[in-house]
């Protein structure tokens, strides 16, 4: 039995942060029902990161909405809103990431649904919080990376700001939302009361920078200085970084520079015996290392450094990663089946509990694929004359 079996989660969210949180709850056993617009559904269905698609939807949508059901509901239509209210009254968790004010206009804000279901745990993702000048700014990963200072930390000193190559802000926010939801569920088990969990993209990525920001706050507001050579962490000295070799790249973490000089037979490094110089002379040391490491292949250096307990590694591409025993032993791949039977490979839940690996072959749903089943199971049938469709909010 998975730890969240028996819990009902309603996922009103779109794109990545909210759906990734709902996905993790589904991986851990919760039943997740995705509430989607009729016809168009989650906009992420058409958010392509390549030209690949499965059953008419992007592979991104399939990867982050697997193992969920779909109920089509027009939240601007009173009949559909009444149906959704009945479902909320029976749910354990609700997740949404609309811009501030939208759920209030629809009547599904926390205060409104708390009256329907005091035991409900309500999770909300915003871009930059619900107050301040950025409250209505699009909550998008690249924008949050840019505003938070994260992009400015990347790259060498002479390079412009460099964003991460993946939606790291969305994924941090989704993970933080899961943490808050689980904490509220634990509290509910004690008090019987639900709760309101709020996270924002900006707060999540600021939290991810806590080490560097703490130093900044306590160092008179002094900005970190990116290395001009192979920058990897603005606050760490040499040899920290990635270095080109004769046939690829090698990464070096913290370590003694003179010791590296001895092992690598690089006499120029022996002069840096004072650890203070490893930061003060960081670029000079890195330039020496960068030239020296190009003379041999990565495996040659690893055979010297790893037995000496120097923190280092190869720098793998995905093709070499997935062929490596270190990846294969993790059993991180799983195969899911779409609604039309198409098979697709993706990653699994990264959490093990009592040694168990959690996988599920259920792919992402079609828009409203489970509407009839859900309406019948939860007795959501309309009992009065349907009202006219509401105008756009």
Secondary structure as UniProt FT lines:
FT   TURN            3..6
FT   STRAND          8..11
FT   HELIX           17..27
FT   TURN            28..29
FT   STRAND          31..36
FT   TURN            38..40
FT   HELIX           43..46
FT   STRAND          53..54
FT   TURN            55..56
FT   STRAND          57..58
FT   HELIX           59..64
FT   TURN            66..67
FT   STRAND          69..72
FT   TURN            75..76
FT   HELIX           78..88
FT   TURN            89..90
FT   STRAND          93..96
FT   TURN            100..101
FT   HELIX           102..106
FT   HELIX           110..116
FT   TURN            118..119
FT   STRAND          121..126
FT   TURN            133..136
FT   HELIX           141..148
FT   HELIX           150..153
FT   TURN            157..158
FT   HELIX           168..191
FT   STRAND          195..200
FT   HELIX           201..208
FT   HELIX           210..217
FT   TURN            218..221
FT   TURN            234..235
FT   TURN            238..239
FT   STRAND          241..244
FT   STRAND          249..252
FT   HELIX           257..264
FT   HELIX           267..269
FT   TURN            270..271
FT   TURN            275..276
FT   HELIX           277..280
FT   HELIX           282..293
FT   TURN            294..295
FT   HELIX           298..305
FT   TURN            306..309
FT   STRAND          312..314
FT   HELIX           318..323
FT   HELIX           325..328
FT   TURN            329..331
FT   STRAND          333..337
FT   TURN            339..340
FT   STRAND          343..347
FT   STRAND          352..353
FT   TURN            354..355
FT   STRAND          356..357
FT   TURN            367..370
FT   HELIX           371..377
FT   TURN            378..379
//
